[in-house]
């Protein structure tokens, strides 16, 4: 038989672990983006419209990005942040080079411009040793696309973009 003292000690150790695990789960799945900015399904640039294959709004989605995903010419991920900031990206576990394009929009607007580009960023399998790409301007959105997308579509810093 298990003594009452052992059960008490076990409960005192287990309850905090359960509370911490629940907090992490809630944190990872809670949208961090403001809801008006999380509804986009496509973007237009240089007279062309492209459909997002995924939109990242939770901490878990923002952290994962395109890691482990097959990236093609029609893969576009939108990262939605709660406010403008200098959000860093890395290429750990990504299958091909990516164009990482930071864009900023005025509050309440769906039209903005690209403020920083990391073009044809190479994939990296070194985990924590992978380099990070750090923008020099604040942005509230990031779009990732296959490497070469920006050049093919005439995208450079200052190019206007509309989110739909």
N, C-alpha and C positions, 0 to 999 in steps of 0.2 A: 504494500500500500504506500501511496505517496503521502507524505506528511503535509499538513496544512501550511507549515512554514515554507516548504519547497514550492507549493502552489502559489503562495503569496509572492515569493521572490520571482518565480517564473512570470507571474502576471505583471509585476512591477517592471520587469525587463521587456516583456513583449508589448505592452500597451504603448510605450513611447516609439517603438519601432513601427508599429502599425500606424500611429499618428503621423510620423515622418513620411512613411511610404504614401499615405493618402495625400499629404500636402504636396509631395513631388508629383504625383499623378495629376492632381488638380492644376498645379502650376504648369505642367507640360501641355495640358489639353485646353487651357483657358485662352481664348483669343486675346492677344495683346493689342491688336489693331482696333481702331475705332470702327464701329459697324458701318458708318457711311462709306468707308474706304475699302471694305472687304468684299464688295459685290462685283468687282470687275471680272469680265470673262474674255476680253480682247483688248488690243491696243492698235492704234493707227500711227504710222510714221511714214513720211515721204509719200503720201497718197496710197499707201497699202495698209490693209488690216490683217492682223495676225491673232489667232485664238490661243489663249493660255491653256496649256495642258494641266497646269496646277497653280493654285494660289495658296501661299503660305501665310497663315495669320496667327498660328499658335506657336509657342516657344519650341515645341517638338518639331513642327513643320519647318520653322525658320532654321533650326539647327541641322535638320536632315538635308534640306535642299534637294539637289539632284544626285546625292550619293546613292550609288547602286542602281540608278535608273539608266535605261538605254536612251541615249540622247540622239535625236535625229534632226533633220532640217525643220521639222514641225514641232519640236519640243521648245516650249516657252514657259518659264516659271516666273510668277510675280511674287515678290516678297513685300508684304505690307507691314510697315512699322507704325507704332503709335504716334510718333512725332518725327520731325526732321532731325537727323543726327548723322554721325560719321560711322556707319556700320561696316565692319570688316568682314571679308569673306575669305574662304580658303577652298582648295580643290581636293581635299582628302576623299578618296573613294569614288571619285567621279570618273566616268568611262571615257570621256573625250574632252578636248579643249573646249572652253566656253568663253563667250563674250559676256562679261559682267558689266551691266550698265545701270548706274545710279541715276535716278531722276527725282526732281523736286517739283512739287506742285504748290501753288498758293493754297492756304487753308480753304476748304470747301469746294475746291476746283478739281476737275478731272483732266485738265490740260496743264502741262508743264514742259520742262525741257531736261535733256540729259546734262548732268553736271560733272560726271566723272565716268571714265571707261577703263576697264581692264580687258584688253583685247586678246583673244586666243590664249587665255590663261590655261597652262598645261595641267593635265591631271597629275595627281600625286598619290603615291601609295606609302608614304612615310609617316602617316598618322600625325602625331603631334609635331613632327619635324617639318610638315608642309608649310610653305610660305603663306603669309596672309596678304590680301590685297586691301589696302586702306585708302579710301577716298580722301581727297583734299577739300571736298565741299560737302555740306550737309544735304541729305536726301531723305525723303519719306517712303520711297519705293525703290526696288531694285528688280531689274528684269535680267534673267539668265537665258541665253540662247546658245546654239552651237557656235563654235569658233568660226569667224569669218562673216557672221550674220551682219554685224555693224558695217563692215566695209562694203558688202554686197548691196546694202540698203542706204548707203551714204550717211550713216549715223556718226556724228561727232559731237563733242561738247557743244551745247547750245542748240542742237537740233530739237525742234518741238515734237512732242508726243501727246497723244490723247488716249486716255483710258476709257474703255466702254464697259 
